Amino acid sequence: MTTWDELASQMLAEKGPAALTCRQWLMPAEGHDAVIFPPTFAAPEGGGGKADYNIDPMGEGPNAQLVAIIDTVGSQANRMEPLFKRVNGADTDYSRLVPQIMIEVGNKAVNLLDAGHRAADAIARYSSLGPQLAEAFDNYQESGDATALARIAPTSLVFGVWDSRGKGAKLPRLVASTIRAYDVVKLNRSAQYNPPVDYIALDLLDNAEDKKVLDTASELGFRHAPAAGTHGGVIVRGEIRREAILSLVALRSLGPAGEKGDALRRYILCLALLAMTYDREHNLRQGCLLVGDPENPALWEVVMHDGTRTPVAPDREALVAFAQAAEKAFGKGKDQKVAFDRKAANDAIAEKIGGKAAKGTKGKKG
């Protein structure tokens, strides 16, 4: 049986595999034929439409199967990353594997693991940690050395980060996971709200003939309110499948070379594997609780560049021990409590406004 140490050595070898992939088959908790609710997305700007599901045809013609996004890459990353937060009562304290950076903002303390843009988020950029992060991004952009960033925010390497408001350093996402449903039928639903009394008939509302009053009364729940043709979820006639990939090519590109780089890459590999293999609940939203399909166990494969595939069976307990050893060899950064820098944030806003004003007046007289 291959150990994690042996498998990691294969994955990180110069001419190693292309990726580790996972296909996990899911089903609604109520059963295969139950209705589930995908996420809704805002309509494109200027399109005049309304929020809707992301459903695309697979093929052409009226009989093309429809494929629905059930959970996006970004949403899946946001569900995986909190694994590394300090959680009381957890079976395994994964928070010991990464620095716990708490940013004090007003009367709140925000964990960097909760920041939407990770190490590039404004809450981190404009804190006392900002100069260290800027230097870490510069190191990566100039030499490909991600060591400094890994000592502050290693999950930014796992799930990707883009310093778009700095000098543009971009670290690609190593772990990407998406849940899709295949061959779906979209449903609609209607509802009707009936108030407990007829406020207008009882002469309880002033100026009830005024349309503005009537509209406002409806908003406040004083009138009957029909809701027709709203989102009714989907029935899935095909599969619900989580597909995840760990790009070993991108992982091996993290510098530097030599033993120092080997320790970094092995450490980040372990975090990526832990996030990817963790058996989490799939309570995605109201009306969308998914569970594993007992008739179709998850399929894990190491994929070579020529397309050949080797199945693997992740041993979670052994992986945790391996990750702890990798963290010790790398030496993660220290836990920190840092303060949000109000002055730096407001100075940046003022500078941005001033720059726009200067640009807008260029070439004008008087």
C-alpha positions in Angstrom: 0.0 0.0 0.0 1.3 3.5 -1.0 1.9 5.8 2.0 1.1 9.5 1.9 4.9 10.2 2.0 5.5 8.1 -1.1 2.5 9.5 -2.9 3.6 13.1 -2.1 7.0 12.3 -3.5 5.4 11.1 -6.7 3.1 14.1 -6.9 5.9 16.6 -6.4 8.5 15.0 -8.6 9.7 17.1 -11.5 7.9 14.9 -14.1 5.1 13.9 -11.7 1.3 13.6 -12.4 -0.8 16.3 -13.8 -3.5 16.2 -11.2 -5.4 14.5 -8.5 -9.2 14.3 -9.3 -12.3 13.3 -7.5 -15.8 12.5 -8.6 -18.3 12.3 -5.8 -21.9 11.3 -6.6 -24.5 13.0 -4.5 -28.3 12.8 -4.1 -31.0 14.8 -2.3 -31.5 13.8 1.3 -35.2 13.2 0.5 -34.4 10.8 -2.4 -33.3 10.7 -6.0 -36.6 12.1 -7.4 -36.8 15.0 -4.9 -36.8 18.7 -5.8 -33.6 20.7 -5.0 -33.0 24.4 -5.2 -29.9 25.6 -7.1 -28.4 29.0 -6.3 -29.9 32.1 -8.1 -27.7 34.6 -9.8 -28.3 38.2 -10.6 -29.4 39.1 -14.1 -26.7 40.6 -16.4 -26.4 44.3 -16.1 -28.5 46.2 -18.6 -30.4 43.0 -19.6 -33.6 43.9 -17.8 -34.0 40.4 -16.6 -34.4 38.9 -13.1 -32.4 36.6 -10.9 -32.3 33.1 -12.2 -30.6 29.7 -12.0 -27.5 29.0 -14.0 -28.8 26.3 -16.4 -27.2 25.5 -19.7 -28.1 23.1 -22.5 -25.7 20.2 -23.1 -26.0 19.7 -26.9 -28.3 21.4 -29.4 -32.0 21.3 -30.2 -35.1 21.0 -28.1 -34.1 17.6 -26.7 -30.7 18.8 -25.3 -30.2 17.9 -21.7 -30.0 20.8 -19.2 -27.1 21.1 -16.8 -27.5 23.2 -13.6 -24.8 24.7 -11.3 -25.6 23.5 -7.8 -22.5 25.0 -6.1 -19.9 27.2 -7.8 -16.1 27.0 -7.6 -16.0 30.1 -5.4 -18.8 28.8 -3.1 -17.1 25.5 -2.7 -13.8 27.1 -1.8 -15.6 29.2 0.8 -17.1 26.0 2.3 -13.7 24.3 2.4 -11.5 27.0 3.8 -13.2 27.3 7.3 -11.9 23.8 8.0 -8.7 25.5 9.1 -10.4 27.9 11.6 -10.2 27.2 15.3 -13.4 25.3 16.1 -14.3 24.3 19.6 -15.3 20.7 20.0 -13.9 19.6 16.6 -12.5 16.0 16.4 -9.3 17.3 14.9 -8.0 20.8 15.4 -6.9 21.7 11.8 -6.4 25.3 12.9 -3.0 24.3 14.3 -1.8 23.7 10.7 -2.2 27.3 9.6 -1.6 30.7 11.2 -4.7 32.2 12.9 -4.7 35.8 11.8 -7.3 37.9 13.6 -7.9 41.4 12.4 -9.5 43.8 14.9 -12.0 46.1 13.2 -13.9 48.4 15.5 -15.6 46.2 18.0 -15.2 43.0 15.9 -12.4 40.6 15.2 -12.4 39.0 11.7 -10.4 35.8 10.9 -8.4 36.2 7.7 -9.8 32.9 6.7 -13.2 34.6 6.4 -12.0 37.4 4.1 -13.5 37.0 0.6 -10.3 38.0 -1.2 -8.1 36.2 1.3 -4.7 37.8 1.6 -5.6 40.4 -1.0 -8.7 41.5 0.8 -9.0 45.2 1.8 -9.4 44.2 5.5 -5.9 42.7 5.4 -4.3 45.2 3.0 -5.3 48.1 5.2 -4.2 46.6 8.5 -0.9 46.6 10.3 -0.3 43.4 8.4 -0.5 45.2 5.1 3.2 45.9 4.6 4.2 42.3 5.2 1.6 41.1 2.8 2.7 43.6 0.1 6.3 42.3 0.5 5.1 38.7 0.3 3.2 39.4 -2.9 6.2 41.2 -4.3 8.5 38.3 -3.5 6.2 35.9 -5.4 5.8 38.2 -8.4 9.5 38.9 -8.7 10.9 35.4 -8.0 8.0 32.9 -7.8 8.9 32.4 -4.1 5.6 32.0 -2.2 7.3 31.2 1.2 6.6 34.5 2.8 2.9 34.4 1.8 2.6 30.8 3.0 3.8 31.8 6.4 1.0 34.4 6.7 -1.9 33.0 4.6 -1.2 29.5 3.3 -4.8 28.9 2.3 -4.5 31.8 -0.2 -2.1 29.5 -2.1 -4.6 26.5 -1.9 -7.7 28.4 -3.0 -6.1 31.2 -5.1 -5.5 34.9 -4.6 -5.1 37.9 -6.8 -3.5 41.1 -5.6 -5.5 43.1 -8.1 -5.3 46.3 -6.1 -1.6 46.0 -5.6 1.0 45.1 -8.2 -1.2 42.4 -9.7 0.4 39.2 -8.3 -1.9 36.3 -9.1 -1.6 32.8 -7.6 -3.8 30.3 -9.4 -6.3 28.2 -7.5 -4.7 24.8 -6.7 -8.0 23.1 -5.6 -11.2 23.7 -7.6 -14.5 22.0 -6.8 -17.9 22.3 -8.4 -21.2 20.6 -8.0 -23.5 20.2 -11.0 -26.7 18.4 -11.7 -27.3 16.8 -15.1 -30.5 16.4 -17.1 -32.6 18.7 -14.9 -36.2 19.9 -15.3 -36.8 23.4 -14.1 -39.9 24.0 -12.0 -41.9 27.1 -11.1 -43.9 27.7 -8.0 -46.6 30.2 -6.9 -47.6 31.4 -3.5 -50.3 33.6 -2.0 -50.2 35.7 1.2 -53.5 36.4 2.8 -53.6 38.8 5.8 -55.5 37.8 8.9 -58.0 40.6 8.4 -59.1 42.9 5.5 -57.5 46.1 6.7 -59.1 48.1 3.8 -62.6 46.8 4.3 -62.4 47.5 8.0 -61.3 51.1 7.2 -58.1 50.7 9.1 -55.8 52.3 6.5 -55.9 56.0 5.7 -56.0 57.2 2.1 -56.6 53.6 0.9 -57.5 54.9 -2.6 -54.0 56.2 -3.1 -51.9 53.8 -5.2 -48.7 54.6 -3.3 -50.5 53.8 0.0 -51.8 50.5 -1.4 -48.3 49.6 -2.7 -46.7 50.4 0.6 -49.4 48.5 2.4 -48.6 45.5 0.3 -44.9 45.8 1.2 -45.7 45.9 4.9 -48.1 42.9 4.8 -51.5 44.7 5.0 -52.8 43.4 1.6 -53.1 40.1 -0.3 -49.8 39.4 -2.0 -49.7 36.9 -4.8 -46.3 35.5 -6.0 -46.6 33.7 -9.3 -44.0 31.9 -11.4 -41.2 32.2 -8.9 -38.2 29.8 -8.7 -39.5 26.3 -7.9 -36.3 24.3 -7.9 -35.3 21.5 -10.2 -35.8 17.8 -10.5 -32.7 15.9 -11.5 -33.2 13.0 -13.8 -29.5 12.4 -14.3 -26.6 12.7 -11.8 -25.6 15.2 -9.2 -21.8 15.2 -9.1 -19.1 17.0 -7.2 -16.0 17.2 -9.4 -12.8 18.4 -7.7 -9.3 18.7 -9.0 -5.9 19.4 -7.4 -3.5 20.9 -10.0 -0.2 19.3 -9.3 1.4 21.2 -12.2 0.5 24.5 -10.5 1.6 23.2 -7.1 5.1 22.2 -8.4 5.5 25.7 -9.8 5.6 27.3 -6.4 9.2 28.3 -5.6 11.8 28.4 -4.5 14.0 25.4 -5.6 15.8 23.1 -3.3 15.0 21.8 0.2 13.3 25.1 1.3 10.9 24.9 -1.7 10.3 21.1 -1.2 9.1 21.8 2.4 6.8 24.6 1.2 5.3 22.5 -1.6 4.8 19.5 0.7 3.1 21.7 3.3 0.7 23.3 0.8 0.0 19.9 -0.8 -1.1 18.6 2.6 -3.4 21.5 3.2 -4.9 21.0 -0.3 -5.4 17.3 0.3 -7.1 17.9 3.7 -9.5 20.5 2.2 -10.3 18.3 -0.8 -10.8 15.0 1.0 -12.6 16.3 4.1 -16.0 14.6 4.3 -18.1 17.7 4.9 -21.9 18.1 5.0 -23.5 19.4 1.8 -26.2 21.6 3.4 -25.9 24.1 0.6 -29.0 26.2 1.1 -32.7 26.0 2.1 -34.1 23.2 0.0 -30.7 21.8 -1.0 -29.4 19.3 1.4 -27.3 16.7 -0.4 -25.9 13.4 0.8 -23.6 10.8 -0.7 -25.0 8.3 -3.1 -24.5 4.8 -1.4 -24.7 3.1 -4.8 -21.9 5.2 -6.3 -18.9 5.7 -4.0 -16.5 8.5 -4.7 -13.7 7.9 -7.3 -10.3 9.3 -6.6 -7.6 9.2 -9.3 -4.1 10.4 -9.9 -4.0 11.5 -13.5 -0.8 11.4 -15.6 0.0 13.8 -18.5 -0.7 11.0 -21.0 -4.2 10.6 -19.6 -3.6 7.3 -17.7 -5.3 7.2 -14.3 -4.5 5.4 -11.1 -7.2 5.0 -8.5 -6.3 6.0 -4.9 -8.1 5.5 -1.6 -7.5 8.5 0.7 -6.7 7.4 4.3 -7.9 10.4 6.3 -6.3 9.5 9.6 -2.9 8.9 8.0 -3.2 12.1 6.0 -3.7 14.2 9.2 -0.6 12.8 10.8 1.3 13.4 7.5 0.1 17.0 7.4 1.2 17.6 10.9 4.7 16.4 10.1 4.8 18.5 6.9 3.7 21.6 8.9 6.5 21.0 11.4 9.1 20.6 8.7 8.0 23.9 7.0 7.4 25.9 10.1 4.1 27.8 9.7 3.9 31.5 10.7 2.8 32.6 14.1 -0.7 33.4 15.2 -1.3 37.2 15.2 -3.8 39.8 16.3 -3.5 42.9 14.1 -5.5 46.1 13.9 -7.3 47.6 10.9 -5.6 50.8 9.9 -8.4 53.3 9.5 -6.0 56.1 8.5 -4.4 54.0 5.7 -7.8 53.0 4.4 -9.1 56.6 4.2 -5.8 57.8 2.8 -6.1 55.2 0.0 -9.7 56.4 -0.8 -8.6 60.0 -0.8 -5.6 59.2 -3.1 -7.9 57.3 -5.4 -10.4 60.1 -5.6 -7.7 62.7 -6.1 -6.1 60.7 -8.9 -9.5 60.4 -10.7 -10.0 64.2 -10.3 -6.6 65.0 -11.7 -7.2 62.7 -14.6 -10.6 64.1 -15.3 -9.3 67.8 -15.4 -6.3 67.0 -17.6 -6.1 69.3 -20.6 -8.9 71.7 -19.5 -8.3 75.4 -19.1 -9.1 77.6 -16.2 
